[in-house]
Amino acid sequence: MLWAKVDPPNYNFSLEAFELFKPGSPVEEIRKKYPTAEIVDQKIESAVLKVYVAHLRYRFPVFIQTHRDKTVDYIARLPHYFLHDLFHQTLIKRYGKQDNYIKREESALYVWKGAKDGIKRVYNGTCTITCFPVYYSEMMVAPPAELGADYRPLLTQFENAVLEKIGHKISEAPPAPTASATPASASSTASASPTVTKP
């Protein structure tokens, strides 16, 4: 009997798809590739754009915050048909092991602080029957002063909007993961194992 090779849906997805949105990139290049980009919010010198990135037969949304025609931060709502293990491993191969790991119930947060290139990266994965990515975000570690004190990364804005509905604030620290809830291969500090962990 012959068995056909079955690849996971995101086996050929590359992080290069996000390169256009990297903080500090020119907005002009985004508009060239995504001429139908939607303006979600518009201010005098700032805006929030929404584009759809195509992968296979599907599309997923990416929100980009801009200031003076440069990107500041972005958040991608990743397809649930992606596999967590594969996407997490892709991040590890490019940026090394995460600096922080936080687990709450069946959801896990991975943070790269951006000490080398000044870009903080945050990835969230969760599990139901299978484990899949939820979002991936990049933001400047030190945003330009001209953004002002009111600047908030899109990740913070989105999380606040969700948490306010259930009576929590983003500034509240999550409970520390217990030994029983934290995978043996993961840690809450930079000593986390570079191997892929289940959320």
Secondary structure, 3 states (H helix, E strand, C coil): CCCCCCCCCCCCCCHHHHHHHCCCCEHHHHHHHCCCCEEEEECCCEEEEEEEEEECCEEEEEEEEEECCEEEEEEEECCCCCCHHHHHHHHHHHHCCCCEEEEECCEEEEEECCCCCCEEEEEEEEECCCEEEEEEEEEECCCCHHHCCCCCCHHHHHHHHHHHHCCCCCCCCCCCCCCCCCCCCCCCCCCCCCCCCCC
